[in-house]
Amino acid sequence: MESRNTVRLLAELAECVAEASPEQRGALWRLSEPARQLDANLIRLPAGADVGEHQENDLDVMLLVVAGSGALLDVERELPLGVGSLVWLPSGTRRGLRAGPDGLVYLTVHRRRPGLAVQGIREAEPMEEAGEAACWLHLICPGCGAVPDGASPAYCSRCGERLPTD
């Protein structure tokens, strides 16, 4: 068994891109090492697709374009992106992405969000009025587990995965 401190090759990103369909949208690869301090995702947006404007309040994100082209959209400008473009997205900034005619494949890297901790279980208290609790499961991205920003988004603002419609 390899220890946490063992250096190893995680992925050949060019192969991940080459093996995926040009129409595929969402995560082509994810960092999944246990006990890691970082998260990383290789995301594909097909030609003309976009990730709507959103704001990440908690994390700085590094974005590296590995295939295709597109544009980073922020409140001030549209920044053209091509293979090798490396962008720092500071926490608190509003941004979106749009893929060019050949699509856009990019790697994002950021500090790992802490996992949800299970608190002590307590006995349920009886309720005077019964009713169904609100279910948020349909709002959670099946690709990365994020709760999307905005009203009724079609795609996850973190990983680009198509969101459930119900």
Z-matrix of the N, CA and C atoms (Angstrom, degrees):
N
C 1 1.460
C 2 1.533 1 109.53
N 3 1.321 2 116.85 1 131.52
C 4 1.460 3 121.46 2 -179.85
C 5 1.518 4 109.83 3 -76.93
N 6 1.325 5 116.02 4 143.05
C 7 1.459 6 119.16 5 177.17
C 8 1.521 7 109.47 6 -84.68
N 9 1.303 8 115.31 7 168.91
C 10 1.462 9 121.85 8 179.07
C 11 1.522 10 110.21 9 -60.53
N 12 1.316 11 118.06 10 -27.47
C 13 1.455 12 122.26 11 -175.54
C 14 1.520 13 113.74 12 -91.32
N 15 1.317 14 117.89 13 10.40
C 16 1.456 15 120.99 14 179.30
C 17 1.524 16 109.92 15 -84.09
N 18 1.324 17 116.39 16 125.37
C 19 1.464 18 121.19 17 176.41
C 20 1.516 19 107.83 18 -76.32
N 21 1.330 20 117.14 19 132.84
C 22 1.466 21 119.93 20 179.09
C 23 1.527 22 110.20 21 -152.75
N 24 1.317 23 114.81 22 155.00
C 25 1.451 24 121.90 23 175.78
C 26 1.524 25 108.01 24 -76.00
N 27 1.311 26 117.65 25 125.58
C 28 1.463 27 122.13 26 -177.40
C 29 1.516 28 112.96 27 -92.22
N 30 1.331 29 117.14 28 -38.76
C 31 1.463 30 120.54 29 -176.54
C 32 1.516 31 109.45 30 -165.55
N 33 1.307 32 114.76 31 153.99
C 34 1.461 33 121.91 32 168.75
C 35 1.522 34 105.00 33 -103.49
N 36 1.323 35 116.92 34 101.27
C 37 1.459 36 120.84 35 -172.46
C 38 1.519 37 112.54 36 -61.00
N 39 1.329 38 117.71 37 -37.11
C 40 1.468 39 120.04 38 178.49
C 41 1.530 40 110.34 39 -61.40
N 42 1.323 41 117.94 40 -38.22
C 43 1.465 42 121.13 41 177.52
C 44 1.533 43 111.11 42 -67.91
N 45 1.327 44 116.84 43 -40.46
C 46 1.472 45 120.31 44 177.37
C 47 1.525 46 110.37 45 -58.24
N 48 1.327 47 116.27 46 -42.49
C 49 1.468 48 121.41 47 179.74
C 50 1.525 49 109.88 48 -67.95
N 51 1.330 50 117.28 49 -46.27
C 52 1.469 51 121.59 50 -176.51
C 53 1.529 52 112.13 51 -64.36
N 54 1.322 53 117.93 52 -33.05
C 55 1.466 54 121.71 53 -177.65
C 56 1.527 55 113.02 54 -80.41
N 57 1.323 56 117.91 55 -15.77
C 58 1.467 57 121.30 56 -177.62
C 59 1.526 58 110.95 57 -89.09
N 60 1.306 59 115.77 58 149.33
C 61 1.459 60 121.52 59 175.74
C 62 1.530 61 109.38 60 -68.92
N 63 1.337 62 118.99 61 143.24
C 64 1.466 63 121.05 62 177.91
C 65 1.533 64 112.91 63 -60.73
N 66 1.332 65 117.30 64 -22.17
C 67 1.465 66 120.69 65 179.89
C 68 1.527 67 112.18 66 -88.44
N 69 1.342 68 116.89 67 -11.72
C 70 1.464 69 119.93 68 -177.45
C 71 1.517 70 110.28 69 -64.03
N 72 1.310 71 115.92 70 135.88
C 73 1.462 72 121.91 71 179.19
C 74 1.513 73 108.66 72 -121.39
N 75 1.316 74 116.00 73 142.21
C 76 1.458 75 120.38 74 176.31
C 77 1.511 76 111.89 75 109.19
N 78 1.312 77 115.28 76 -158.78
C 79 1.464 78 121.50 77 -172.92
C 80 1.524 79 111.63 78 -74.27
N 81 1.325 80 116.01 79 125.38
C 82 1.461 81 122.80 80 173.09
C 83 1.527 82 110.01 81 -94.14
N 84 1.322 83 116.74 82 -24.01
C 85 1.460 84 122.97 83 179.74
C 86 1.517 85 108.38 84 -158.17
N 87 1.338 86 116.78 85 148.41
C 88 1.469 87 122.58 86 176.34
C 89 1.520 88 109.17 87 -137.28
N 90 1.309 89 116.33 88 143.21
C 91 1.451 90 121.15 89 171.59
C 92 1.520 91 107.18 90 -72.01
N 93 1.318 92 116.86 91 125.68
C 94 1.466 93 119.36 92 -175.38
C 95 1.525 94 112.76 93 -131.84
N 96 1.313 95 116.10 94 16.54
C 97 1.462 96 119.65 95 -178.97
C 98 1.524 97 110.16 96 -63.87
N 99 1.319 98 118.20 97 136.33
C 100 1.467 99 119.79 98 178.08
C 101 1.532 100 110.71 99 -68.84
N 102 1.301 101 116.50 100 154.99
C 103 1.470 102 124.19 101 176.03
C 104 1.529 103 112.87 102 56.36
N 105 1.317 104 117.32 103 32.84
C 106 1.460 105 120.42 104 -179.52
C 107 1.528 106 110.11 105 -88.48
N 108 1.324 107 115.68 106 160.63
C 109 1.461 108 122.02 107 176.75
C 110 1.519 109 112.04 108 -102.92
N 111 1.336 110 116.63 109 -9.99
C 112 1.463 111 121.59 110 -178.07
C 113 1.519 112 110.97 111 -119.90
N 114 1.312 113 115.40 112 158.24
C 115 1.461 114 122.80 113 166.77
C 116 1.524 115 106.55 114 -120.33
N 117 1.322 116 115.58 115 145.73
C 118 1.461 117 121.28 116 177.22
C 119 1.518 118 107.94 117 -146.68
N 120 1.319 119 116.42 118 142.26
C 121 1.463 120 122.79 119 -179.91
C 122 1.519 121 108.99 120 -140.33
N 123 1.336 122 115.86 121 137.09
C 124 1.463 123 121.58 122 171.55
C 125 1.523 124 105.93 123 -100.58
N 126 1.321 125 116.89 124 115.75
C 127 1.462 126 123.11 125 -171.51
C 128 1.520 127 110.03 126 -115.58
N 129 1.337 128 116.06 127 137.99
C 130 1.466 129 120.81 128 174.70
C 131 1.524 130 108.60 129 -115.08
N 132 1.330 131 114.82 130 132.65
C 133 1.461 132 122.54 131 168.25
C 134 1.522 133 106.38 132 -113.73
N 135 1.338 134 118.94 133 123.97
C 136 1.463 135 119.97 134 177.61
C 137 1.529 136 111.15 135 -66.97
N 138 1.304 137 116.67 136 167.48
C 139 1.465 138 122.70 137 -178.57
C 140 1.525 139 111.26 138 -48.54
N 141 1.333 140 115.52 139 127.83
C 142 1.454 141 122.23 140 175.77
C 143 1.519 142 115.52 141 78.51
N 144 1.325 143 119.00 142 -8.50
C 145 1.468 144 121.52 143 -179.66
C 146 1.524 145 110.02 144 -73.84
N 147 1.317 146 115.83 145 161.92
C 148 1.457 147 118.83 146 178.33
C 149 1.519 148 111.53 147 -141.89
N 150 1.314 149 114.15 148 163.31
C 151 1.457 150 123.41 149 168.20
C 152 1.509 151 103.47 150 -111.12
N 153 1.323 152 116.47 151 115.73
C 154 1.458 153 121.25 152 -175.32
C 155 1.514 154 113.01 153 -59.83
N 156 1.320 155 114.44 154 161.00
C 157 1.452 156 120.51 155 -179.49
C 158 1.522 157 109.63 156 -56.89
N 159 1.326 158 115.20 157 133.79
C 160 1.456 159 121.77 158 179.88
C 161 1.523 160 108.78 159 -152.75
N 162 1.305 161 115.88 160 170.52
C 163 1.449 162 120.67 161 -179.21
C 164 1.521 163 108.74 162 -133.62
N 165 1.319 164 116.36 163 128.75
C 166 1.465 165 122.51 164 174.90
C 167 1.527 166 106.93 165 -101.38
N 168 1.321 167 116.45 166 109.59
C 169 1.458 168 120.16 167 -174.58
C 170 1.518 169 114.35 168 -86.19
N 171 1.341 170 117.93 169 -19.90
C 172 1.459 171 120.09 170 -171.13
C 173 1.520 172 115.31 171 -103.93
N 174 1.328 173 117.98 172 -24.18
C 175 1.460 174 119.75 173 -170.28
C 176 1.518 175 112.81 174 -129.49
N 177 1.323 176 116.56 175 141.19
C 178 1.457 177 121.73 176 163.35
C 179 1.524 178 105.97 177 -76.72
N 180 1.321 179 117.03 178 145.92
C 181 1.463 180 121.44 179 179.63
C 182 1.526 181 108.36 180 -130.35
N 183 1.331 182 115.80 181 137.01
C 184 1.457 183 122.45 182 172.59
C 185 1.521 184 106.33 183 -103.34
N 186 1.330 185 117.17 184 132.41
C 187 1.460 186 122.69 185 -178.77
C 188 1.521 187 108.27 186 -124.49
N 189 1.349 188 116.31 187 128.00
C 190 1.466 189 122.10 188 178.64
C 191 1.520 190 108.63 189 -124.29
N 192 1.330 191 117.25 190 122.61
C 193 1.466 192 121.52 191 177.59
C 194 1.521 193 108.30 192 -79.43
N 195 1.356 194 115.77 193 125.06
C 196 1.470 195 120.16 194 -179.02
C 197 1.528 196 112.61 195 -110.81
N 198 1.331 197 118.47 196 -14.95
C 199 1.468 198 121.55 197 176.69
C 200 1.524 199 109.09 198 -159.72
N 201 1.332 200 115.72 199 151.44
C 202 1.457 201 120.93 200 176.70
C 203 1.512 202 112.48 201 76.43
N 204 1.319 203 113.97 202 -158.34
C 205 1.464 204 120.55 203 -179.17
C 206 1.521 205 108.31 204 -153.84
N 207 1.322 206 114.38 205 171.95
C 208 1.455 207 119.33 206 178.96
C 209 1.511 208 109.97 207 173.42
N 210 1.331 209 114.78 208 -153.69
C 211 1.459 210 119.90 209 -179.32
C 212 1.518 211 109.58 210 -146.99
N 213 1.325 212 114.12 211 143.09
C 214 1.454 213 121.86 212 170.58
C 215 1.514 214 106.12 213 -93.79
N 216 1.300 215 117.00 214 127.50
C 217 1.457 216 121.89 215 -178.45
C 218 1.515 217 108.32 216 -108.16
N 219 1.316 218 116.64 217 121.43
C 220 1.460 219 118.99 218 173.02
C 221 1.516 220 108.42 219 -127.49
N 222 1.308 221 116.70 220 -179.59
C 223 1.466 222 119.63 221 -174.08
C 224 1.521 223 112.85 222 -65.55
N 225 1.326 224 117.77 223 -20.52
C 226 1.464 225 120.63 224 -176.28
C 227 1.524 226 114.59 225 -99.94
N 228 1.362 227 116.80 226 -28.63
C 229 1.470 228 117.72 227 -171.95
C 230 1.521 229 111.22 228 -164.81
N 231 1.327 230 114.03 229 175.97
C 232 1.459 231 122.74 230 172.48
C 233 1.523 232 106.04 231 -113.60
N 234 1.324 233 117.12 232 117.12
C 235 1.450 234 122.21 233 -176.13
C 236 1.526 235 109.40 234 -102.42
N 237 1.348 236 118.06 235 115.27
C 238 1.469 237 120.36 236 179.30
C 239 1.532 238 110.63 237 -63.33
N 240 1.336 239 116.10 238 142.02
C 241 1.463 240 122.27 239 179.80
C 242 1.518 241 109.66 240 -126.14
N 243 1.317 242 116.96 241 139.01
C 244 1.462 243 122.81 242 175.53
C 245 1.514 244 109.08 243 -140.62
N 246 1.322 245 115.76 244 176.59
C 247 1.455 246 120.65 245 -179.89
C 248 1.528 247 109.16 246 -53.61
N 249 1.317 248 115.36 247 128.18
C 250 1.460 249 121.42 248 -179.56
C 251 1.515 250 114.17 249 94.25
N 252 1.340 251 118.38 250 -10.78
C 253 1.470 252 119.60 251 177.30
C 254 1.524 253 108.63 252 -64.17
N 255 1.321 254 115.34 253 128.51
C 256 1.463 255 122.21 254 179.23
C 257 1.516 256 107.38 255 -119.73
N 258 1.328 257 116.19 256 121.65
C 259 1.458 258 121.16 257 -173.10
C 260 1.522 259 109.51 258 -124.82
N 261 1.306 260 115.60 259 136.24
C 262 1.454 261 122.05 260 172.11
C 263 1.518 262 107.51 261 -99.08
N 264 1.331 263 116.54 262 126.19
C 265 1.454 264 122.56 263 178.82
C 266 1.531 265 107.79 264 -113.07
N 267 1.337 266 117.72 265 95.14
C 268 1.461 267 119.92 266 -177.69
C 269 1.524 268 111.89 267 -63.88
N 270 1.314 269 116.13 268 148.60
C 271 1.467 270 119.33 269 177.11
C 272 1.525 271 109.06 270 -57.85
N 273 1.312 272 115.22 271 145.54
C 274 1.461 273 121.10 272 178.55
C 275 1.512 274 114.70 273 89.16
N 276 1.332 275 118.71 274 -6.64
C 277 1.464 276 119.84 275 179.97
C 278 1.526 277 110.42 276 -89.95
N 279 1.321 278 115.96 277 144.25
C 280 1.474 279 121.91 278 175.71
C 281 1.516 280 107.65 279 -90.02
N 282 1.345 281 115.50 280 135.77
C 283 1.464 282 119.32 281 -179.50
C 284 1.513 283 110.40 282 -158.48
N 285 1.310 284 114.20 283 161.63
C 286 1.457 285 122.90 284 173.97
C 287 1.518 286 107.35 285 -145.41
N 288 1.317 287 116.55 286 170.84
C 289 1.467 288 121.93 287 178.79
C 290 1.519 289 109.30 288 -132.81
N 291 1.330 290 115.93 289 146.86
C 292 1.457 291 121.26 290 173.64
C 293 1.518 292 108.14 291 -134.60
N 294 1.330 293 115.63 292 130.91
C 295 1.464 294 120.94 293 179.11
C 296 1.518 295 110.30 294 -80.51
N 297 1.322 296 115.75 295 146.92
C 298 1.454 297 122.28 296 176.34
C 299 1.520 298 111.15 297 -83.02
N 300 1.334 299 117.61 298 -167.85
C 301 1.469 300 122.13 299 -174.85
C 302 1.531 301 114.27 300 -65.48
N 303 1.332 302 118.21 301 -21.07
C 304 1.468 303 121.43 302 178.33
C 305 1.521 304 111.76 303 -102.72
N 306 1.330 305 117.45 304 10.04
C 307 1.453 306 120.97 305 -175.60
C 308 1.525 307 110.43 306 81.84
N 309 1.314 308 115.39 307 179.87
C 310 1.460 309 121.89 308 -177.91
C 311 1.522 310 107.56 309 -143.67
N 312 1.327 311 115.86 310 126.84
C 313 1.463 312 120.96 311 175.10
C 314 1.520 313 106.70 312 -122.07
N 315 1.330 314 116.10 313 126.21
C 316 1.460 315 119.75 314 -176.20
C 317 1.523 316 110.87 315 -140.94
N 318 1.313 317 114.25 316 151.80
C 319 1.453 318 122.68 317 177.11
C 320 1.518 319 107.91 318 -104.12
N 321 1.320 320 117.05 319 129.73
C 322 1.462 321 120.73 320 173.35
C 323 1.521 322 108.22 321 -111.67
N 324 1.309 323 115.16 322 142.28
C 325 1.459 324 121.73 323 177.49
C 326 1.522 325 107.44 324 -136.38
N 327 1.318 326 115.25 325 133.23
C 328 1.461 327 120.85 326 177.69
C 329 1.521 328 109.69 327 -156.35
N 330 1.315 329 115.28 328 167.85
C 331 1.449 330 121.06 329 176.29
C 332 1.519 331 108.51 330 -60.76
N 333 1.294 332 116.56 331 142.80
C 334 1.464 333 120.56 332 -179.05
C 335 1.517 334 109.84 333 -72.91
N 336 1.311 335 114.41 334 136.02
C 337 1.460 336 119.30 335 174.78
C 338 1.521 337 107.97 336 -72.06
N 339 1.318 338 117.21 337 140.87
C 340 1.463 339 117.84 338 177.50
C 341 1.523 340 110.15 339 -64.82
N 342 1.325 341 116.48 340 143.82
C 343 1.460 342 121.20 341 178.39
C 344 1.516 343 110.90 342 -70.99
N 345 1.295 344 115.07 343 162.26
C 346 1.452 345 119.57 344 176.77
C 347 1.520 346 108.72 345 -74.85
N 348 1.307 347 116.45 346 130.02
C 349 1.461 348 120.78 347 178.85
C 350 1.519 349 108.92 348 -94.45
N 351 1.324 350 116.13 349 137.39
C 352 1.458 351 120.49 350 176.98
C 353 1.511 352 107.56 351 -82.97
N 354 1.319 353 115.56 352 122.27
C 355 1.457 354 121.21 353 178.44
C 356 1.522 355 109.10 354 -85.53
N 357 1.307 356 115.31 355 171.46
C 358 1.459 357 120.10 356 177.80
C 359 1.520 358 111.01 357 -56.18
N 360 1.322 359 116.63 358 143.53
C 361 1.460 360 121.65 359 -179.91
C 362 1.518 361 108.57 360 -88.40
N 363 1.313 362 116.14 361 133.59
C 364 1.460 363 118.86 362 177.24
C 365 1.512 364 109.38 363 -123.21
N 366 1.272 365 115.02 364 159.73
C 367 1.455 366 122.36 365 179.97
C 368 1.526 367 109.50 366 -63.99
N 369 1.323 368 117.26 367 136.41
C 370 1.460 369 121.22 368 177.74
C 371 1.520 370 109.65 369 -68.49
N 372 1.324 371 114.82 370 138.98
C 373 1.463 372 119.25 371 178.34
C 374 1.519 373 109.08 372 -90.13
N 375 1.346 374 117.10 373 140.71
C 376 1.457 375 118.69 374 178.82
C 377 1.528 376 110.58 375 -64.64
N 378 1.335 377 115.34 376 144.79
C 379 1.459 378 120.52 377 179.42
C 380 1.520 379 109.05 378 -109.30
N 381 1.329 380 115.39 379 142.74
C 382 1.459 381 119.15 380 177.79
C 383 1.514 382 110.43 381 -72.94
N 384 1.323 383 117.42 382 -41.17
C 385 1.457 384 121.59 383 178.65
C 386 1.504 385 108.36 384 -112.23
N 387 1.296 386 116.09 385 128.37
C 388 1.456 387 119.53 386 179.68
C 389 1.518 388 109.40 387 -94.82
N 390 1.280 389 115.57 388 158.83
C 391 1.456 390 121.70 389 177.52
C 392 1.508 391 108.19 390 177.45
N 393 1.312 392 116.53 391 164.10
C 394 1.446 393 119.55 392 179.08
C 395 1.515 394 110.18 393 -76.24
N 396 1.306 395 115.72 394 134.99
C 397 1.454 396 120.42 395 174.69
C 398 1.527 397 108.22 396 -70.75
N 399 1.303 398 115.62 397 148.90
C 400 1.462 399 119.33 398 177.53
C 401 1.521 400 108.96 399 -63.73
N 402 1.301 401 117.15 400 134.56
C 403 1.468 402 121.92 401 179.69
C 404 1.524 403 108.49 402 -105.82
N 405 1.307 404 116.06 403 121.99
C 406 1.455 405 121.61 404 -178.79
C 407 1.511 406 111.96 405 -101.01
N 408 1.324 407 118.14 406 1.00
C 409 1.459 408 119.73 407 -175.75
C 410 1.526 409 112.68 408 -57.38
N 411 1.331 410 117.23 409 -35.53
C 412 1.461 411 119.10 410 -179.40
C 413 1.526 412 112.54 411 -69.54
N 414 1.333 413 117.29 412 -12.38
C 415 1.461 414 120.69 413 179.42
C 416 1.522 415 112.97 414 -92.54
N 417 1.326 416 117.22 415 -9.27
C 418 1.457 417 120.66 416 -175.71
C 419 1.524 418 110.09 417 -88.18
N 420 1.319 419 115.80 418 133.58
C 421 1.460 420 121.53 419 179.71
C 422 1.523 421 109.83 420 -64.81
N 423 1.332 422 118.05 421 125.52
C 424 1.461 423 119.74 422 178.56
C 425 1.527 424 112.74 423 -69.36
N 426 1.319 425 117.66 424 -18.83
C 427 1.452 426 120.75 425 -178.18
C 428 1.515 427 114.22 426 -82.61
N 429 1.358 428 116.95 427 -43.50
C 430 1.467 429 118.67 428 -174.25
C 431 1.523 430 113.47 429 -129.51
N 432 1.339 431 118.27 430 -5.72
C 433 1.457 432 120.64 431 177.14
C 434 1.517 433 114.97 432 84.78
N 435 1.323 434 118.08 433 5.37
C 436 1.461 435 120.80 434 -179.18
C 437 1.530 436 110.47 435 -77.23
N 438 1.331 437 116.04 436 152.45
C 439 1.456 438 121.15 437 170.85
C 440 1.519 439 105.80 438 -94.30
N 441 1.340 440 117.86 439 118.98
C 442 1.469 441 120.84 440 -173.94
C 443 1.523 442 113.31 441 -66.49
N 444 1.329 443 114.77 442 152.60
C 445 1.463 444 122.53 443 174.36
C 446 1.515 445 109.60 444 -84.03
N 447 1.308 446 116.95 445 155.16
C 448 1.456 447 121.40 446 171.74
C 449 1.513 448 112.90 447 83.59
N 450 1.312 449 114.96 448 170.79
C 451 1.453 450 122.06 449 -179.09
C 452 1.514 451 110.98 450 -87.24
N 453 1.307 452 117.72 451 120.84
C 454 1.464 453 125.09 452 174.93
C 455 1.535 454 114.34 453 51.16
N 456 1.349 455 118.41 454 53.24
C 457 1.467 456 118.36 455 177.31
C 458 1.523 457 110.43 456 -70.14
N 459 1.320 458 116.69 457 151.27
C 460 1.463 459 121.47 458 179.30
C 461 1.530 460 111.21 459 -88.44
N 462 1.343 461 117.01 460 -26.85
C 463 1.452 462 121.25 461 -177.23
C 464 1.522 463 110.11 462 -131.48
N 465 1.320 464 116.32 463 151.04
C 466 1.465 465 122.45 464 178.31
C 467 1.524 466 109.77 465 -67.20
N 468 1.320 467 116.19 466 132.41
C 469 1.456 468 120.03 467 -179.91
C 470 1.527 469 111.99 468 -75.29
N 471 1.326 470 118.51 469 -15.75
C 472 1.468 471 120.48 470 179.51
C 473 1.516 472 111.70 471 -89.37
N 474 1.353 473 117.64 472 -48.79
C 475 1.470 474 118.57 473 -172.61
C 476 1.527 475 113.86 474 -116.85
N 477 1.334 476 118.77 475 -9.26
C 478 1.450 477 120.87 476 177.53
C 479 1.520 478 114.58 477 86.55
N 480 1.345 479 117.94 478 0.28
C 481 1.460 480 122.17 479 180.00
C 482 1.532 481 110.13 480 -66.21
N 483 1.356 482 116.77 481 142.23
C 484 1.459 483 121.10 482 175.88
C 485 1.525 484 107.99 483 -65.96
N 486 1.346 485 116.76 484 133.28
C 487 1.460 486 121.71 485 -179.24
C 488 1.512 487 111.00 486 -89.54
N 489 1.339 488 116.57 487 151.51
C 490 1.466 489 119.89 488 176.78
C 491 1.524 490 109.52 489 -58.65
N 492 1.324 491 116.45 490 149.03
C 493 1.469 492 119.93 491 -177.74
C 494 1.517 493 113.24 492 -89.55
N 495 1.313 494 118.39 493 -14.18
C 496 1.469 495 120.57 494 178.02
C 497 1.482 496 111.32 495 -103.12
